[in-house]
């Protein structure tokens, strides 16, 4: 049976010889029961902070890129992205056979490639559009050429004039062998030169990422990452940590509960067991073994070769 927030909390309370909770009074707990609940979450957070790549926190991300967008935000629960797994998915309709992305250091991007960001002008649609309207209404046309091509998702739209500060007129839908499609309000509209199928991914200083070159079509990007789960809240919530490691969570939560009460000896005893349990998790699931390097110098089995001898005749 899966260990829930309630069962984990009650395991801590049982060790401390305190009254256990039920599903009915879990939300209205007081005193040591509330401290035990807080301690469970603190123990789970500590376990998750000790390792970037626990397999039970693994996830995969798949997102459609936006033409003309350079910088992208990582999923909100992200703890660590394995950028070596980033790839563009094969899509014959978009003319890409798929490829793995190479990582590029942020400083190198700034030194050699950041100019790509100067080639892009963007705005957003301010209303919905059918796939046949010939006037595109946006929040602002500032910075756009007097005539040219707009990129909206995978559709290209040519226009002959800027009708006002918020409209492009004389539009030809589905230009350059693309397909006309209905457009929602609030969708990005871009104009750019350059771009292409991204070949590099750059981790930014705020832990998001940049693509180089920026996408000129709505390619699909995939990568693997590891999450930092949210705290448990409802009595039936479960943790991503496998049930067989529930005693490790309970060791940690018991240690924190004793710490709250100022019982330092019991805190130290339980916390030492907690730390050893985390090392066991890492050994079993992340292949992290503790090695002791030997400093013993082996003696030779014979003295041959230790001394040179000269013979005279």
N, C-alpha and C positions, 0 to 999 in steps of 0.2 A: 504494500500500500504506500502511495506517495506520501512523503513527509510534508505536512502543511505548516503554515505559520503557527497554528494552534498546537499541533503535536510537538513541534520543536520547542515552543515556549514551555509547554507542560513538562517536557523532559528536563529542562533547566530547573523548573520549580520543584520537580520531584527530587532532584539531586540536593536541593537546598532545603528539603523537608518543608516546603511551603504549599499552601492551598492552590490546587490547579484551577485552570479556567475552563469554561465551556464555550460552545459556539454562541450561546445566548448572552453571556456577560463579557465576551472577549473585547468588544468595542468600548465597554465602560470600565475597564480594569483600573485599579488604583494601586499605589504603593509598589511593593516588590513585584507584583504581577506586571505592572507597566514597565518597571526596570528590566524585567526578564525579556519582555517583548523588544524593548530598545536594544538589549544586549544581543539578541538573535540577529537583528539587522546589522549591528556593528560587527559581529563576527563574520557574517556573510560578506560585508564590504571589505573587511580585512583580507579574507581569503582571495577575493577577486582582485584586490590591489597588489597582491604578492606575485602575480604572474600575468603576462600579457596574453598568452596564447593557450588558455585552457580550452580543450576541445568542446567542453559543454557550453562555452560561450561563443562558439563559432557561428558565423552567419555569412550569407552571400548577398551581395547587392547587385541589382540589375536596373539600369536607368537609361532612358532615352535622352540623348544629348540634344541640346538646343543650338541650331546653327547660329554662329556668331557669339556664343557664350564661351568665355575663356575660363572663368573660375566657377567651381562647383562646391557645394556644401556636403560634408559627410553626413551619414545618418546620425540622428541625435543621440543614439545609445552607443556610439562608437568609442571603444577604448583604444584600439590599435588596428590599423589597416595593413595588410600584407600587400604592399604595392607591387611586389613581384608577380602577383596573380592578375594584375589589371590587364584586360584585353578588350579589343573591339570585336564584336560578334559578326560572323559571316552573314552577309545580306546581299544576295544577288540583285535585288531590286535597287539597292543603293550603290551597287558597283564595288562592294568591298568583299574581299575574300577572307577577312578577319586577320587579326594580328595581335601578338602580345606587345604591350607597351614597355618601353625602356624607362627607367627612372632617371630623372634629371635633377641635380641639386638646384635649390632655389637661387643661390648666388650665381650659378652658371646661367640660369634662365634670365635673371635680371641683366647680366652682363652681355648676353648674346641674342636673346629672343624676345625680350619684353616689348619691342617695337610692334609686335603683332597686335597688341591691344590698341594701338593708335589707328589701326585700319578699320575699326568697327564703330558704327553709329547705331544706337538702338532706341526704340520707343515701345509702347504697348498699344494694342487696340483698345478703344474706349467703348465699343459696342460689338454686338454679334454681326457676322456677315455670312451670307449664303455663298455657295460656290460659284455664283455667276455675277455678283455685283461688281461694278467697274470703278467704284470709288471706295477707297479704304480709309476709314476714320480712325485716327489715333489720338493719343494725348498731346503729342507735339511732333511737328515735322522739322524742328530745329536741327541743323547739322547735316541734313540729307541733301543729296544732289538735286538739282532742279528737275532732272529726269534720270531714270535708272532702274535698278532691279531691287525688289524687296524679297527677303527670305522670311517666310513664316512656316515654321515646322519644316516639312519636306516639300512645300510648294514654293515656287518662285513666281513672283508677280512683277511684270514690267509696268512702269507708269510713264506718262508723257509730260506730266506737269504736277506742281504742288498747287492745289486749288486754294488752300488757306493754311493757317498755322496748325490745322489739325486734319487735313485731308490730302490724299494722293489721288489724282484723277487720271482718266484715260488709261485705266488699268487693263492689262491682258492677263487673264488668269491661267494658271498652269503653264507658264512660259518655260522655255528651255527643256521641253520634254518631261516636265513634272506634271502632277495631277492636281487639278483644282479641288479644293475641299472647303467645307464650311469652317468658319473661324469663330472661336469663342471670344468673349470680352476679356481683356487683361492678358492676352497672349503677346509674347515678345515679337516685335518686328525689327529685323536687322538689315543693315546694308554694309557690305564689306568687300574688300579685295583680299585675295589670298585665302587662307584657310585650307582645309583638306581633311584627310583621314588622320586623326591624331596618332602620333607615333611615340610620344613621350608624356609622362605624367610627373608632375612636380608637387611635392608636399610644401604647402605654404607655411608661413610662420604662425598662423592661427590654426594650424592642423586641419585645414581644408586642402583642396588640390586644384591645380591648374593643368590644362591640356595644351600640348604644343604639337603640331599647329592646332589652332582652334577648329572645331568641327564646322564644315560647310553644309552638312546634312544631318539628319536626325539619326545618327548611328547609335547602336546600343553598346553601352559600356558595362562590363561585369568585373567584380573583384571580390575577394574574400576579406572578411574583417572579423574582429572579435569585439563583443559587446560588453558594456558595463551595465548589468541589470539594475532595474529600479528596486527600491526597498519593498519589502513585503508590507502589506497593509491590511487586507481582509483576512479573517481567520482561515479561509480556505486557500489562500495564496500559496504557491509552491515556488521553491528556488530552482534555478537551473543546475545547481550542484547535485550530482547523482545521490540517490538515497543511501547508497552504501557508505557515503562519507558524512552522513548525518551526525554520527558521534563526534566528528571533528568540529562541526558547527556548535554542538552542544558544549564541548569542552571550552571553546572560545567564549560562548555566551555565558557559561557559568563563571569563567574567569572575570569577565567584565562585571557580572552581577556582584561578585565578591568585592571587586574593586570599588563599585558604587557604595558598598557598605563599609568600606575601610578595612576589610579583612585581608591584609596584604599577604600573609602566608598562604592562605587558600587561593588567592589570586595568582601568586607566583607558581604554585603547584599546577593549577589548571592551565595557566597560560603556557608553561613549558610543554605540557602534553598537547596543547593546541598547536604550537609551533612545530612539534614533531609530526603531528597529523598532517599539516600543510606540506611538509617536506615529503611525506609519503604520497600525497596526492600528486605532487610534481614528479616524483619518481615514476609513479604508475602511469600517469596520463601525459606528461610532457617530456618524458625520457630525460629527466634531470637527475643524475646520480652524483652522490658525493664521493669524490676520490681523495685518497690520501697519498701524497707523493712520498715514496720511500727515499730516505737519504743514506741508506746502508750502502757501503762500498764493499763489493764482494772481493774476497781474497782469491788470488789465482790458485789453481790446483797444483801448480808446480812453480818453481822459481825460474824456469827456462825463459830466457828472453829478458829477465830483469837485470842481469849483469852481462856485460860483454867480456869475454876472456880472450886473451891473446896467447898464442902458442909460438914458441921460438924453436928453431931447429939449429 
